[in-house]
């Protein structure tokens, strides 16, 4: 892709604008931006709640045998 010159990319951009129109491209850009923002917020929320609780919990006879039991809580996100 590095072999294309700036003129090739300008022609491709012009064709894309002619096919989709500027209004639709603007809406797609806004939708993409909000999706990325939502993804980042979800990753931030997921990492903070994971740090609050221990990853694995060893219980009773499992501690004697060396096996671990993972305690997991499922939460619904509204």
C-alpha positions, -999 to 999 in steps of 0.1 A, spaced: 0 0 0 30 23 4 35 23 -34 4 45 -39 10 82 -42 -11 110 -26 -30 114 -59 -42 78 -58 -55 83 -22 -72 117 -32 -90 100 -60 -102 71 -37 -114 97 -12 -133 116 -39 -150 84 -51 -160 75 -15 -174 109 -9 -194 108 -41 -208 73 -33 -217 78 3 -221 116 6 -207 138 33 -237 136 56 -236 98 58 -198 98 63 -202 123 91 -228 101 108 -206 70 104 -177 89 119 -198 100 149 -211 64 154 -176 50 152 -163 76 177 -191 68 202 -185 31 198 -148 36 206 -156 58 236 -181 32 249 -154 4 245 -128 25 264 -153 32 292 -162 -5 294 -126 -15 296 -120 11 323 -150 -2 344 -140 -38 339 -104 -33 351 -114 -13 382 -139 -39 394 -115 -68 387 -89 -52 410 -113 -49 439 -118 -87 443 -94 -116 445 -90 -137 414 -91 -171 431 -101 -183 465 -89 -216 480 -115 -233 502 -115 -261 527 -101 -294 516 -90 -279 483 -63 -261 502 -49 -294 514 -48 -310 479 -35 -279 462 -65 -274 439 -80 -239 436 -116 -230 433 -124 -198 414 -153 -178 430 -170 -157 403 -199 -133 407 -220 -124 377 -234 -89 377 -260 -74 353 -251 -41 337 -281 -19 331 
